[in-house]
Amino acid sequence: MKKSVFGMIIPAVLAIGLAGCPTEGPGEETISPATVTGAITGSVFNKDGSANNDDLTAAFTYIGYDDEHPISGCTTGFAINNGTITFTLETPPSGWLESLSEMSSAGLSVSNSAASVFIFGYFSNSNRDDWFEDNLYLEKDEDHRASYWYVDRDVTIKGTLQGRDDDDEDALPYKYVYNLNLEKGWNSVLSGYSLSESTETGTIESGKPDSSYKWVYYH
């Protein structure tokens, strides 16, 4: 359950809002935005921590969380050669963006509910057989990952979502805390997740990944 829940922490907020789960007020100070410009580069590692020196450019064809958005749609210069990934983020097509009004309806404090977002969480291989395999994440570990959010205008998102998925009898109560300060364009977002016997918690906040974050290939 951990991997699937973590993978959906960010995009699942739309479903949470529609489900009418209870919420709390923001209770968080606004933090600095973490805008992203220019080329992104880094080393690629395997799950066991060893360096991956393969040329993997052709292995990945999609980005996002639903595997419907081609890499070429919002990146240029994408390549993974000799264990190094390089790409530049470009403006995604307007049809890829989703309104943040659902987050506001869910009880989060959204400074501009007219804003729209596209979330790029990882690279994926369109030919994979397993949802968890053939993915490339920027992560500190499996419970702490970075993603890229594009917004069409400046917006802050703050607050806490609490509740339980009534459609899943095995689901634990959850608590997700949001503290995002997003500027128009691309921003980096850090997400953390933890699971105990009684609850699952997550944090989603603006922030730039430090040197402890690596590109990790799950295959």
BELWO-V611594 format. One record per pair of residues at least 4 apart in sequence whose C-alpha atoms are under 8 Angstrom apart, sorted by the first residue. I is the first residue (numbers start at 0). J is the second residue. Records with the same first field share a line. If there is no record, write none. Layout:
I = J + J
This chain:
0 = 4
1 = 5 + 194
2 = 6 + 131 + 141
3 = 7
4 = 8
5 = 142 + 192
6 = 64
7 = 11 + 64
8 = 12 + 175 + 201
9 = 203
10 = 64 + 118
11 = 15
12 = 16 + 101 + 102 + 105
13 = 17 + 101 + 102 + 105
14 = 18
15 = 19 + 20 + 105
16 = 20 + 101 + 102 + 104 + 105 + 106
17 = 101 + 105
19 = 105
20 = 105 + 160 + 161 + 162 + 163
21 = 106 + 160 + 161 + 162
22 = 105 + 106 + 107 + 158 + 159 + 160 + 161 + 162
23 = 106 + 107 + 158 + 159 + 160 + 161
24 = 106 + 107 + 108 + 158 + 159
25 = 107 + 108 + 157 + 158 + 159 + 177
26 = 157 + 158
27 = 157 + 158 + 178
28 = 178
29 = 155 + 178 + 179 + 180
30 = 178 + 179 + 180 + 205
31 = 180 + 205 + 206
32 = 179 + 180 + 181 + 182 + 186 + 205 + 206
33 = 180 + 181 + 186 + 187 + 188 + 205 + 206 + 207
34 = 181 + 182 + 184 + 185 + 186 + 187
35 = 184 + 185 + 186 + 187
36 = 87 + 88 + 185
37 = 87 + 88
38 = 85 + 86 + 87 + 88
39 = 84 + 85 + 86 + 87
40 = 83 + 84 + 85 + 86
41 = 83 + 84 + 85 + 213 + 214
42 = 50 + 82 + 83 + 84 + 213 + 214
43 = 50 + 51 + 52 + 82 + 83 + 84 + 213 + 214 + 215 + 216
44 = 48 + 49 + 50 + 51 + 82 + 213 + 214 + 215 + 216
45 = 49 + 50 + 51 + 215 + 216 + 217
46 = 215 + 216 + 217
50 = 82
51 = 81 + 82
52 = 80 + 81 + 82 + 83
53 = 79 + 80 + 81 + 82
54 = 79 + 80 + 81 + 82
55 = 59 + 78 + 79 + 80
56 = 77 + 78 + 79 + 80
58 = 124
59 = 70 + 122 + 123 + 124 + 125 + 134
60 = 69 + 70 + 122 + 123 + 124 + 125
61 = 66 + 67 + 68 + 69 + 70 + 122 + 123 + 124 + 125
62 = 66 + 67 + 68 + 69 + 70 + 119 + 120 + 121 + 122 + 123
63 = 67 + 68 + 118 + 119 + 120 + 121 + 122
64 = 118 + 119 + 120 + 121
66 = 123 + 125
68 = 72 + 95
69 = 73
70 = 74 + 77 + 122
71 = 75
72 = 91 + 92
73 = 88 + 89 + 90 + 91 + 92
74 = 86 + 87 + 88 + 89
75 = 86 + 87 + 88 + 89
76 = 85 + 86 + 87
77 = 84 + 85 + 86 + 87
78 = 83 + 84 + 85 + 86
79 = 83 + 84 + 85
80 = 84
88 = 185
90 = 149 + 184
91 = 95 + 96 + 117 + 149
92 = 96
95 = 117
96 = 115 + 116 + 117
97 = 115 + 116 + 117
98 = 112 + 113 + 114 + 115 + 116
99 = 103 + 109 + 112 + 113 + 114 + 115 + 116
100 = 104 + 109 + 112 + 113 + 114
101 = 105
102 = 106 + 107 + 108 + 109
103 = 107 + 108 + 109 + 112
105 = 160
106 = 158 + 160
107 = 156 + 157 + 158 + 159 + 160
108 = 155 + 156 + 157 + 158
109 = 154 + 155 + 156 + 157
110 = 154 + 155 + 156
111 = 153 + 154 + 155
114 = 150 + 151 + 152 + 153 + 154
115 = 150 + 151 + 152
116 = 148 + 149 + 150 + 151
117 = 148 + 149 + 150
118 = 146 + 147 + 148 + 149
119 = 146 + 147 + 148
120 = 136 + 145 + 146 + 147
121 = 134 + 135 + 136 + 137 + 146
122 = 134 + 135 + 136
123 = 133 + 134 + 135
124 = 133 + 134
127 = 132 + 133
128 = 132
129 = 133
131 = 217
132 = 217 + 218
133 = 216 + 217 + 218
134 = 216 + 217 + 218
135 = 214 + 215 + 216 + 217
136 = 144 + 145 + 213 + 214 + 215 + 216
137 = 144 + 145 + 146 + 212 + 213 + 214 + 215
138 = 143 + 144 + 145 + 212 + 213 + 214 + 215
139 = 143 + 144 + 211 + 212 + 213
140 = 144 + 212
142 = 190 + 191 + 192 + 193
143 = 189 + 190 + 191 + 192
144 = 189 + 190 + 191 + 212
145 = 187 + 188 + 189 + 190 + 208
146 = 187 + 188 + 189 + 190
147 = 185 + 186 + 187 + 188
148 = 185 + 186 + 187 + 188
149 = 183 + 184 + 185 + 186
150 = 154 + 181 + 182 + 183 + 184 + 185
151 = 183 + 184
152 = 182 + 183 + 184
153 = 180 + 181 + 182 + 183
154 = 180 + 181 + 182 + 183
155 = 178 + 179 + 180 + 181
156 = 177 + 178 + 179 + 180
157 = 176 + 177 + 178 + 179
158 = 176 + 177 + 178
159 = 174 + 175 + 176 + 177
160 = 173 + 174 + 175 + 176
161 = 172 + 173 + 174 + 175
162 = 172 + 173 + 174
163 = 170 + 171 + 172 + 173
164 = 168 + 170 + 171 + 172
165 = 170
171 = 197 + 198 + 199
172 = 197 + 198 + 199
173 = 198 + 199 + 200 + 201
174 = 198 + 199 + 200 + 201
175 = 200 + 201 + 202 + 203
176 = 201 + 202 + 203
177 = 202 + 203 + 204
178 = 202 + 203 + 204 + 205
179 = 188 + 203 + 204 + 205
180 = 204 + 205
181 = 186 + 205
182 = 186
186 = 205
187 = 205 + 206 + 207 + 208
188 = 203 + 204 + 205 + 206 + 207
189 = 202 + 203 + 204 + 205 + 206 + 207 + 208
190 = 201 + 202 + 203 + 204
191 = 201 + 202 + 203
192 = 199 + 200 + 201 + 202
193 = 199 + 200 + 201
194 = 198 + 199 + 200
195 = 199
208 = 212
